[in-house]
Amino acid sequence: MIKKSIGILFVTTLSMAFVVENSSKKPEGGIKFSGLSLAKAKADAIKNDKVIFIDCHTSWCGPCKQMAATSFKDAEVATLFNSKFINMKVDIEKDADGPEIQKRYKISAYPTLLFLDGDGKVLKTLVGFQKADKLVSVASSFD
């Protein structure tokens, strides 16, 4: 009986430590995406001297959903992206700016991540699922 109680206490303690350790890695919210139009984001980027980050996705894209649930929720990614960029999430098929963005930036695969200056010029493009460490590396290159 005592061995069983000690075992349960040990497993409970380990589980609690795991939860506490991992709770700091995925804060609620992650990257904060604005509901701005591309025109408004460009104006804000010029005004605030920031880069525009656009997550170009579709509702049926599995890797897009996976990134939204993992990489975009990473604490370091969220901190960097929320401080450095004007973040947009655009469903290419459903959002008002979607078809224009798809045509202008020749998007043919999802997810496509665009980094644009205030004039709409592409600074960097990433295609496909991106892990958090890759997003941190790219965000850090915009200093």
C-alpha positions as CSV (number, residue, x, y, z in Angstrom):
1,M,0.0,0.0,0.0
2,I,2.8,2.4,0.9
3,K,4.7,1.6,-2.3
4,K,1.6,2.2,-4.4
5,S,1.0,5.6,-2.7
6,I,4.6,6.6,-3.2
7,G,4.3,5.6,-6.9
8,I,1.1,7.6,-7.4
9,L,2.7,10.6,-5.6
10,F,5.8,10.3,-7.9
11,V,3.8,10.1,-11.1
12,T,1.5,13.0,-10.0
13,T,4.6,15.2,-9.2
14,L,6.2,14.4,-12.6
15,S,2.9,15.2,-14.4
16,M,2.6,18.5,-12.6
17,A,6.2,19.4,-13.4
18,F,5.6,18.6,-17.0
19,V,2.4,20.8,-17.2
20,V,4.1,23.7,-15.5
21,E,7.2,23.5,-17.8
22,N,5.2,23.2,-21.0
23,S,2.6,25.8,-20.0
24,S,5.1,28.6,-20.7
25,K,5.8,27.3,-24.2
26,K,2.3,27.8,-25.6
27,P,0.6,30.9,-24.2
28,E,-3.0,31.4,-24.9
29,G,-3.4,33.3,-28.2
30,G,0.1,33.0,-29.8
31,I,0.5,35.3,-32.7
32,K,-2.1,38.0,-32.7
33,F,-3.4,38.4,-36.2
34,S,-5.1,41.6,-37.2
35,G,-8.2,41.8,-39.3
36,L,-6.7,44.6,-41.5
37,S,-7.0,44.8,-45.2
38,L,-3.8,44.6,-47.2
39,A,-4.1,48.4,-48.0
40,K,-4.5,49.3,-44.3
41,A,-1.6,47.0,-43.3
42,K,0.7,48.6,-45.8
43,A,-0.2,52.1,-44.5
44,D,0.4,50.9,-40.9
45,A,3.7,49.3,-41.9
46,I,4.9,52.5,-43.4
47,K,3.7,54.6,-40.4
48,N,5.1,52.3,-37.8
49,D,8.2,51.1,-39.7
50,K,7.2,47.4,-39.5
51,V,7.2,44.5,-41.8
52,I,3.9,42.8,-42.8
53,F,3.6,39.1,-42.1
54,I,0.8,37.3,-44.0
55,D,-0.2,33.7,-43.4
56,C,-1.8,32.7,-46.7
57,H,-3.9,29.6,-46.0
58,T,-7.1,27.8,-47.0
59,S,-9.8,26.2,-44.8
60,W,-9.0,22.7,-46.1
61,C,-5.2,22.9,-45.7
62,G,-3.9,20.4,-43.1
63,P,-0.4,21.8,-42.7
64,C,-2.0,25.3,-42.3
65,K,-4.2,24.0,-39.4
66,Q,-1.2,22.3,-37.8
67,M,0.9,25.5,-37.9
68,A,-2.0,27.5,-36.4
69,A,-2.2,25.0,-33.6
70,T,1.6,24.6,-32.9
71,S,4.2,27.0,-34.4
72,F,2.0,30.1,-34.2
73,K,1.2,29.3,-30.5
74,D,4.9,29.0,-29.5
75,A,5.8,31.6,-26.9
76,E,9.0,32.8,-28.6
77,V,7.4,32.9,-32.0
78,A,4.4,34.9,-30.6
79,T,6.7,37.4,-28.8
80,L,8.8,38.1,-31.8
81,F,6.0,38.3,-34.4
82,N,3.7,40.4,-32.1
83,S,6.5,42.9,-31.6
84,K,8.1,43.0,-35.0
85,F,5.3,42.5,-37.5
86,I,1.9,43.5,-38.6
87,N,0.4,40.0,-38.7
88,M,-2.3,39.1,-41.1
89,K,-4.1,35.7,-41.6
90,V,-5.7,35.5,-45.1
91,D,-7.9,32.7,-46.3
92,I,-7.0,32.9,-50.0
93,E,-10.4,31.4,-51.0
94,K,-12.7,33.2,-48.6
95,D,-11.3,36.6,-47.4
96,A,-11.8,39.8,-49.4
97,D,-8.1,40.3,-50.1
98,G,-7.5,36.6,-50.8
99,P,-7.9,36.5,-54.6
100,E,-5.8,39.7,-55.0
101,I,-3.0,38.4,-52.8
102,Q,-3.0,35.0,-54.5
103,K,-2.7,36.6,-57.9
104,R,-0.3,39.4,-57.0
105,Y,2.1,37.1,-55.1
106,K,1.6,34.0,-57.3
107,I,0.5,31.8,-54.5
108,S,0.0,28.2,-55.5
109,A,0.7,26.1,-52.4
110,Y,-0.4,26.3,-48.8
111,P,0.6,27.5,-46.4
112,T,2.6,30.4,-47.9
113,L,4.0,32.9,-45.5
114,L,4.8,36.3,-46.9
115,F,6.9,39.0,-45.4
116,L,6.3,42.4,-47.1
117,D,7.5,45.9,-46.8
118,G,5.1,48.9,-46.6
119,D,5.0,49.1,-50.4
120,G,3.9,45.5,-50.7
121,K,7.3,44.3,-52.0
122,V,8.2,40.7,-51.0
123,L,11.1,40.6,-48.5
124,K,10.8,36.8,-47.8
125,T,8.6,33.9,-48.8
126,L,8.2,30.6,-47.0
127,V,6.2,27.8,-48.5
128,G,4.9,24.8,-46.5
129,F,4.7,23.9,-42.8
130,Q,7.3,25.8,-40.8
131,K,8.5,24.7,-37.3
132,A,8.8,27.3,-34.5
133,D,12.6,27.4,-34.7
134,K,12.5,28.3,-38.4
135,L,10.0,31.1,-37.7
136,V,12.2,32.5,-34.9
137,S,15.2,32.4,-37.2
138,V,13.4,34.3,-40.0
139,A,11.8,36.8,-37.6
140,S,15.2,37.5,-36.1
141,S,16.7,38.3,-39.5
142,F,14.5,41.4,-39.7
143,D,16.5,43.5,-37.3
